[in-house]
Amino acid sequence: MAYHVSQSTINRQRMKTVSLWSLQRTASAVMHALKTVTDPMSQNMKEVYANGAQNEYYNLVSLGPEV
């Protein structure tokens, strides 16, 4: 009987842990999606970083006087 009770307690704790982990992962994914949707520059900046100076948006920005 004691073994059954301890296993039940362990399984209940395991379910709580997995549920909390799953909730954290879901919240993280939702926050990432919201950040991506609400930040319109994020996609442009990723393109600039990936393409370097060949990107037309990057070439339009003057960073200082020409030398």
C-alpha positions in Angstrom: 0.0 0.0 0.0 2.8 2.4 0.9 4.5 1.8 -2.5 1.3 2.6 -4.4 0.8 5.9 -2.4 4.4 7.0 -3.0 4.2 6.2 -6.7 0.9 8.1 -6.9 2.6 11.1 -5.3 5.6 10.9 -7.6 3.4 10.7 -10.7 1.3 13.7 -9.5 4.5 15.7 -9.0 5.8 14.6 -12.5 2.5 15.7 -14.1 2.8 19.1 -12.4 6.4 19.5 -13.5 5.6 18.6 -17.1 2.5 20.8 -17.2 4.5 23.8 -15.9 7.3 23.1 -18.5 4.7 22.9 -21.2 3.0 26.1 -20.1 6.4 27.9 -20.0 7.3 26.7 -23.5 3.9 27.8 -24.9 4.2 31.2 -23.2 7.6 31.7 -24.7 6.4 30.8 -28.2 3.5 33.2 -27.9 5.7 36.0 -26.6 8.2 35.4 -29.5 5.3 35.5 -32.0 3.9 38.7 -30.6 7.3 40.3 -30.6 7.8 39.4 -34.2 4.4 40.7 -35.2 4.6 44.0 -33.3 8.2 44.8 -34.4 8.1 45.5 -38.1 11.8 46.3 -38.2 12.9 42.9 -37.0 12.5 41.3 -40.4 14.2 44.1 -42.2 17.1 44.1 -39.7 17.5 40.3 -40.2 17.7 40.8 -43.9 20.3 43.6 -43.5 22.3 41.3 -41.2 22.1 38.4 -43.6 22.8 40.3 -46.8 25.3 42.8 -45.5 25.9 45.9 -47.6 24.2 44.4 -50.7 20.8 45.2 -49.2 19.2 48.3 -50.7 17.8 49.5 -47.3 21.3 49.4 -45.9 22.8 51.4 -48.8 20.2 54.2 -48.3 21.4 54.9 -44.8 24.3 57.3 -44.4 26.4 56.5 -41.4 28.7 59.4 -41.8 30.6 61.6 -44.2 32.2 60.0 -47.2 36.0 59.7 -46.8 
